[in-house]
């Protein structure tokens, strides 16, 4: 599990939702830090910017954090939002960056946006991008993990294990394609079996996005996907596939990018 989690926030962030969600993955006595970035190249921040920053941070003080959870708050000035988050993550000793927002901005051309893209490309810390639904309570009874067999999908399975422990989640592993399905499914299914979880394993043929969304529409509470490695990394994580999955998904989506062979969850 994670010991120290960094959560960048804006005025539209649902703080209570984020605390409830992150509690599933935080070690007992662990710490979360809410970070607001003021993007400016000015030496002195204007009073209006500080008021907006304080307004954003003040809403976090209304939280009733889980017993044993430590909650911190930071306001940081940087040349860009992405740069400020990356600087804080590396210097502050965090083992996870959680980037989260709701589905209310579905109409945007790119749902992640350039800041998230840059953070995922450059982060030296494990990173989760989470898209939740403001109008729908979170559930964990049924979890879908689409996979192409890469290590980030295994990390998604490790996170799913934590949810299974607390909620008895039913986990389905899905591979879409014409290739060696058994080889693609094996890393994730083996990881789950090693944890004493018997996943439902599916092999589907067809268009990748449409087939995944069709399965997700069959009553799942959460889709968990891993960022693929090169050469597919750029296309899957930052391109149209991820955007289309998140925009079209009938349930919340969690994407995880792991760092090398590092294992933060045990």
Steps between C-alpha positions, in 0.01 A plus 500: 500500500603863463654698785488853363257614231500833315161622373507813281169686530300779339186679612289232329658204683268291717710475816278265698478265204878497458566426868250214502655354185865534596439341840485163321866529402657695788702321766375538860645824630581609146489855374322676217589851387264724303699724267383812319731645235505867406640509149681832456828644379459805723732548795210611721160330495201731472254525791227359273708187429566446869130539580412236241769269638383544858140440393602171340705382797247613762241254372729213598482607865136396500603139456452241770797280414507131583638429845878469484526683166719809497388776264726785385447806280743682272488799266792523256593749228657366182541593135238237412256272679675187376845626601378590849344157556810317372732711718291440811465126433874448462618727781232397749570127504154394378440149370182583306351790305121478476354710220123496522203681353140432419308430180346845488751605227420218259459738209865599499693378195771346719372400840844469662644826373861610450584532870410140576676380184822674604483371856454140385784527248750647745395373843756301696226409746224247447198682357128430496252686284147452633177608334206487738130578458351777712147369456578138588611350831815291476459124505758223488294183456606443137835613359613477136871489408567520124858389433754455226743324732730784606630574849269796559200268467657283771514808722131557428440144618695571819274797571196284427625255764468770765141567396425127501629470857262769623197439277526145371510639148442274200785569255481444125814506283437579133723471194377632166691392191601230256841422651607258771224566753633249753839675511341844532263391778757300696690778689185653647310176562811340660541799731139471614521123544814547713294726724232234538258668258334302221435756224253463217712492182366615163639509145306713256558582133408827338579871516694559822321805643151398395545146632635617836216750540243237406629278779522792746132571435406164652467619857860574605572747780857586402737457204872480584752533220878508484702739288677291239872521438674604179439476213128516582541728803446831324201385297318315777561726797494843348311455176151432384463151654519620860287806428233288331499244780453762769249710310295197404528296817174445691703459821795677669845431351837470674824500300833422665856557383753305704868586525730221385491197728418706807232343718315742726209267577567174678 
